[in-house]
Amino acid sequence: MRIVSNNGQYKITLPKDLVVDKGWKAGDELRFIEDMEGRIFLKIMKKAKSR
């Protein structure tokens, strides 16, 4: 995984295997969620519109 700075925001590149296994597509909106123990999860908030 790689972290890239872009206009004051950070972006990460997700491994292709993870994206395929989760069924995510380009344009899906993901959010980082942190639980009470400090673990971080990625949660899909909005699926991209189909073309």
Secondary structure, DSSP 8 states (H G I E B T S, - for coil): -EEEEETTEEEEE--HHHHHHHT--TT-EEEEEE-TTS-EEEEEEE-----
